C-alpha cells in the first residue's frame, strides 16, 4: 500500500531534539508529522542513553554511599542484585516516559509515523515500514536523526563480548572483568556503574589525560577519587582481540610495551557519529562537514532553504539539552520568528561519582586565547556540608576576566555537581560580575555555597579559608 500525505512540518527523529521541534511546531499552529525509525519515541537519550544510564548511575551512587556511611558506624550487608528486577524497573521508567511523549503528541495533534525516512527530492520523503510505504510532501523538514556509537576496525564485531553503549545499558550480564576503550563521558559513566556492582574495570585511552579538554588540576582531583573504584590506563590502545573460552583476549599497547589481558567483555566508547546513512542525502545535495555532520547556519538552515537540521546530527557538543533548545528555536524560525541559536555557553555534566560539571571557558582555553584571567578554587574539604556528606574531596573552580570582573567559566567536581552548575551558567549568560555572586547570600550549610565562597576568594573577602593565595591563580 502506498499513500501520499501533505504537511507543513516534517520532523525526522523523535529524540529530545526531534520531539521538542515537533511539539513546539504544533504549539505554534503548524501541522506537524513526527517520524521515528524505531518502535518507541525518545531516541537514544530516552531508550538507550541518558535516562537508562542515569537510572543505573543512581543505583551505583546508592551502593557507594551505603559503604561510605560505615565511617559513621552504620553498616549494611553487601548488596544482593536481582538482575531481572533491575532490568524490569529500568524498562518501566523508559516505557512511562515514552508513553508520556505519545500522550503529549496526541494532545498537540502531532501525527506519529514509524518507519525509515529517505529523501526523494527537496519536497518529498519516502517512509518505509513493514506495512506500507508513505510519501510525505512537506513545506519544511527538520532532520533530527541523532548519532550512533563509533566502532573500532581492529576489534571484532560480536555484541555478546564487544559492547557499545546500548549493549552496556541492556544489562545482559555482570562481567567479572570489563575493559572500557575510551575515557570520555560515556566510558567513565559506565565504569562508575559496573565497578559499583562488582566488575573489575580497566579504562584505557590513547591520550595522556582523561577528558583532555578539561583543566589538569580538575581532572587530577577526579582521578584521585575514582582510582579506588577502577583503573585508568593512559596512552594505551588496543592492537587486536580474539575470543577464546568465552572470554576476550585483548592485546594492549602503551608507549613502551604490549601485553595480552583477558576480559569477559569489552565496551567501545570512543565517540559517536551522525545517523545519516538512511536519509539518501545525495538526492537533495545536502552539504556535509569533513566528519559527515550536516552543515547548518545559526538558524539551522542547510544549503537547501526548506531543510533544517538540529541535535547530534549537526555536530558537537552532542548533548540532549542542546538539541532540545535547538528544537524550540528551529520551530520558531519556521513559524516566521527572527530567532537565532546564540547561547553564550552550553553546560555539560559527567554523571560519574563524583560528578564533573563544567560550563564556559576553561583555564586551558583562556591561556590559548590570551585572556587576562583569574582563577579561584574552593576545596570542599572546607565545606561543612561536604564533610558531613562524605564528599569532601570535591572542588569548585571559577574563572573570571580580570579586565571586567565577569565570570567566564566554572568547573565543579563533587556530588550533585550537575545540579550546582546552574548558578554559574546563569551568571555567565547574564554577564554577571563576580561581586554579584560574592554578595549573594547562599544558604549554609549547602554544597552550592561553595560557589559563593569561591567568588569571595576572588573578591578577597572570604573568611572560611586560610592561605587563600595558594588557591588563586592570576
Order of alpha helices (4+ residues) and beta strands (2+ residues): beta-alpha-beta-alpha-alpha-alpha-beta-beta-beta-beta-beta-beta-alpha-beta-alpha-beta-alpha-beta-beta-beta-beta-beta-beta-beta-alpha-beta-beta-alpha-beta-alpha-beta-beta-alpha-alpha-alpha-beta
